[in-house]
Amino acid sequence: MGPLEGIKVLDLTSMVSGPVAAMMLGDQGAEVIKVEPIHGEQLRHLGETHNGLNPGFYSCNRNKKSLAVDLKKEAGKKILWDLIKDADVLLQNFRPGAMARMGFPEEVVRKANSGIIFVSISGFGEKGPYAHKRVYDPIIQALSCATDIQADRKTQRPNMFRIILADKVSALTAAQAVSSALFHRERHGVGQHINISMLEATIAFLWPEGMGGLVFAEQDMDIKRTYSSIDLIYETKDGYITISIISDKEWQGACTALESEELIDDERFRTALARRKNAELRREVIAEEVRKRSTADLLEKLDAADVPCAPLLDRKDLLDHPQIVESETILREVCEGFGEVRQARPAARFGETPAAVKTPAPQLGEHTVTVLQSLGYNQRRCEQLLEEKVVIQSP
């Protein structure tokens, strides 16, 4: 039993930001009902499928039930109202105003269920010239300065993260906020509306080190210069490694491991501040020494000197890396219809109420009748709704 056992979540979201937030709540024990249109939400239709589901959809929607319903029909709307009455959380990531146009504005939903946690995830929030724009992850990366932070060090050409960064940062923000709102409701007995802007969530995520030049208004510094603790990538004789050096002790250890003890007291690198000011030169000096040695030899010597380091893994190597294997970071389970399925373990390991991957992502409408019956709909009514295409059930 996870820590959110007994909590019911209505997931009206699509793509990544909302579905991942709901998936995390499901991992932690909540009952998550994915309410989606009868043609299925957009992510179902992106990518090659295995047993009807693509890997992205599967990984964003495990531990959920699927109810496929036409919310444009009055009978479909009634089903959602019936679900709302005893739900703890409603997640939606439509553009601002869409829920009201569908007939489910937050203030009316709250009249039906005063304790509900109503979560609205949008690209830019409810105000401003971008508020009603359609948005995907690259748009947020562009506006949040992620592309500026990722700019090529030499050419300064902006670059994007090659992952869906903003969506998943927003999902983490939403899941954490839901837990806080549930805790507040437990103490004070009231629900609330949570608005999450993907742009604001991403800027907050990038701020601590990515926006250092903007923190102190009276400090004279180059706002485009990023003093990162990450020493990036070094090429060895037979591969690539990363080395991260922050403290003086780590610098001394690295110089010793590289048999370059003369650099320990070099004024350009002797202190943490000096190493940050001369970061590019320091990287060049280290890179020259690293190129002379093999990956295995370097990692052994750097580890012995207590210097943070690691090989750069290919995705094909991840499953067999000793750290991943021993810590059981990747879960493997044989699921009917899918064969062996691999999923990242829920990252928070609860000592008393463990999170778990209990069920695979659902087929479209897989649990439609089950959900309707839980609301008190009899078999005849379920068959009528299916016949009228108000809902659909997967084969």
N, C-alpha and C positions, 0 to 999 in steps of 0.2 A: 504494500500500500504506500503510494507516494504521499508527500506532504499536502497535496491538493485533492486528495481523495474526497469525494462528495461535492466537489465544485463542478457546476455545469457551465460549459462555454459554448456559445453560439459563434461559429466562425463563418462570417459572410465574406471573407476576404478572398483575394485572388493573387496570383503570381507569387511573390516571395515575402515581402515585409510582414503582412498579416499572417499568412500561413505558417511561417517559421515561428512567430510569436505564439500562435495557438498550438503548434506542435510541441514547443517547449513546455507549455502548460499541460499538455497531454502526457508528455514524458514524466511529469511530476505528479501524475495521478488524476488530473481533471478528466471528466467526461467531455470530449470535444465533438460537437456535431457540426460537420461541415455542410453548410447550407449553400448549395450552388445551383445555377440555372440548369434547365434540363438538357442543354447542349454541353454542359460541363464548363468549368472555369478555364481561362486561357492557358494556364500552365500545363493542363492535360494534353494540349495539342502541340506542344513544342518539344521536338526531339524524337529520336527513334524509341519505339516502345518494346517492352518485354512483358508478355501476358497483359497487354493493353495499357501499361503504364510506362512512362519514361522515367529515367533515374532521378531527374530533378524534381518531378512531381512526387515521386515516392519518398524522397528524402525530406521534403517539406511538409508531408501530410501523413506521416505514420501516426499511429495511436489516435485515429479519428474515425468517426462514422460519417457516411455520406448520405445526405438527404437531397435529392434532386427535385426541385420544385419551381414552378412557374409563378413568380411573384407579381406578374402582371395580371393574373387572374385573381378574382376576389377569394376564391376557395384557397388559393395558394397563400394569399396574404393572411387568411385566418389561421392557417397552419403555423406561420411564423409568429403571429400574435399568441397562439397557444404555447409555443415554445418560450416566448419571452416571459410569460407569466411566472415561471419558476426557474429562470436562468439566473446565474450569478454574474456572468460576463457576456457582453456582446462586442465582438470585434468587427469593424468594417473599415475598408480602405478605399471607398469610393471618393470621387472628387467632392469638395464641400458643396452641400446642398442636395446631393443625390439622394441621400436617405429620406430627406423631407419630400422630395418629388416622388419617391417610391411609396410614401405614405407612412414612414416610420421616423419622424423627427425625434430627436433625443428627448425633448420635453414631453412628448406624448408617450413615448416608450416608458419614461419614468413614472407617468401616471398609472401605467399598467403594472409597473414593478419598481417601487421606490428605491429598492436596495441594489438595483442592477449597476454594475460597473460598465459604462458605455465608452468604448474606446474607438476614437476616430484617428486613423493614420492617413495623412495626406502628404503630398509632395512639399507644400510650402506653407501649410497652415491655412487659416480662414481669412487672412487679410493680406493686402499687398497686390501689386500688379501681376504676380505670377500665380496667385491663389487658385485660379480656375484652369490653369494650364494642365494638359496631359503630361505625365512625367514617367520616366524610367530612370534606372540607376545612373546611366552616364550623364544625364542632365544635372543630377545632384552632385556628382563628382566634379562637374565643371564649375558649378556655382559655389561649392563649398571650399574651393581652392585645393581640393585633393590633387587635381591635375598640375597645379603649380608646385605643390610639395613634391610630387613625383617627377618633376621636370628633370631631364637629362642633365647631369652635373656639368658636362662640357658645352653642349649646344644650347642648353636652357629650353629645349623644345618640350612643351607640356606633354605629360603622359598620363594615361588612366591606369588604375589598378585593373588587372585582368580577371577580376572576380566581381561579383555583385556585392560591393562593399556597403553602399548606403542602405540598401534594403535590409541587410542583415544587422547592421548597427541599429536601425530603426526597430527591427524585431526584438533585439536584446533589450532596447529601451522600453518597448511596450510590455514585454513579459515582466520585467522588473517593476514597472509602474503598476501593473495589474496586481502583483503580489502586495505592494504597498497599499493600494486602495482596498484590497480585501482585508488587510490587517486593520486599516482605519475603520472599515465597516464593522469588523469584529468588536472593536473598542467602542465605537460611537453609534453603530446601528444605521448608518446612512451610506448610500451609494454615491457615485459621482461620475462626471464626464471627464475623460482623459483625452486631450488633444495632443497628438504627436506629429510634428512636422519632420519629414525625412531630412530636410535641409538643416533644421536646427539640431537634430540628433547627430548628424554627421559633423557639423561644425564643432559641436561640443566634444565629440570623439577625437577630432583632429587637434583641438586647441592646445593641450598641455605642452607638447613640444613642437607641433607643426606651426603654431601661431605665436611662438615666443616673442617675435619682434613686434607684436601688437599689444602685448600685455601692459607695459609701462609707457604711458603716453609721453612722459617727459624724458624717457631714455633715448639717447641718440644711437640707433643701430639700424643696420640694413634689414628691413623686414622680410626680404626674400632669402636671407641667409638662415639656414636651419642647422643648428648645432645638434646633430643627431648622435646618439650613443652607438648607433649601428655602424659597424665598420664594413658593411656590405660584403662583397664577394671577392675572394682571392683565388687565383688560379695556381694550382700546384703542378708538379711534374706529370701527374696522371689524373687530375680531376679538379674539383673545386671545394673550398671550405669557407666557412665564415668565422671570423674572430671578433669578439666584442670586448673592448678594453675601456674601462672607466676609471678605476682606482689606480693609484700609484703602484700598489702591490701587483696588480694585474699587468701594468706596463713593464715592471721589472721582470715578472715571470715570462712575459712574451719575449722580451729582449734576450733573456737567458735561454729560452727554448730555441730561439733563432740564432743563437751564438753571436749575438750582436750587443754584448754588454756595454759597449762604448756609447750606445744610445740612451742608456738609463739616465745619465746625468747631462745629456745634451739639453741646453737651455731651451731649445725649440719644443722639447717634449717632456721636460722634467716634471711639470705639474699638469693637473687635469685641465686647467684653463689654457695653458700653453698648447697642450695637445689639441684642444678644441679650436684654438685660433689657427693652428697649423694643420688642420685636419687633412687637407688634400695632400700636403707634403708627407705627412705621417703615413697615409695610406700608400703612397708611392714607395716609400722606404720599406714598409712592411711587405708590400707586394713583390718587390725585387728579391727579398730573402725567401719568401714563400715559394716562388717559382723554382727555386733550386732543389726543393725537397718533395718527397712523395706524401700523399695524403695520410697514409697510415702512420708514417714516421712523425709527421707534424702533429697529428691529433694525440698521439701517445705522449709526446714531449709537452705539448700545451696542457694536456690534462694533468700531467705530473706536476706542472707548475701552477695548477689551479687557475688557468686562464679559460674563460668561457669560449667554447668553440664547438663546431659541429660540421659534419659533412653536409653537402647539399644533396638531398635525396631526390631522385626521380620518383614520380608517382608510382611507377611500377615497383619500386623498391620499398615503398612505405610499409606494406603489409608484413614484410619479413624483417624489419629493423628490430633489433633486440629490445629497445626501449618500448616500442609500440606493442610488441608481442607480450613482454612480461607484465606490462601495466594493463593489458587487455583494453587498449584504447579503441580498437576496432572490434565491434561485435559481429559475429557470424552466426547466422541462423538459417536453417532450411525452412522455407515457407512454401506451403502448397501453391503450386502454379508458378512459382518464381525460382525454385531451386535454392541454392545458397545465396543469401542476401547479406551484404555487408553494410553496416551503418556505424557512424561515429557514436561512441558511447556518450550519453548525456553528461555534459562536462562537470556539473555539480554532483559530487558524491555525498549523499546524505547518509549519516551514520545510522539513523533510526528509521527513516522513511525513504528508502532508496528509489530514485527515478529508474525507469525501465522502458525499453522498447517492447511493448506487449503485442501490438498488432501491426500488420503491414498497412501501407496506404490503401484506402478503399477504392474499389471500382466505382464508377459513376452511379449513384443511386443504390449502392449495395445495401444500405441499411434503411432505405425509405420506409418499408412496411414496418420494420422493427421500431423506428422512431414514432411513426404514426400510432402504432399500437400502445406505445408507452404514454401517449397523450390521451388514450381512451377511445381511439377510433376502432370500431369493430371491423371484422373482415369484409363485410358488405360495403362499408364506406370506403375502405382502402381500395377495394376492387373498382368502385365507382370513380374514385380520383385517378386511378391508373388508366381507366378506360377513357376518361375525359382529358387525359394528358396534362392534368394539373401537376402530377408527379410522375416520375418514372422509376422503375426498379431495374437494376442490372440483371442480366440473364443468370 
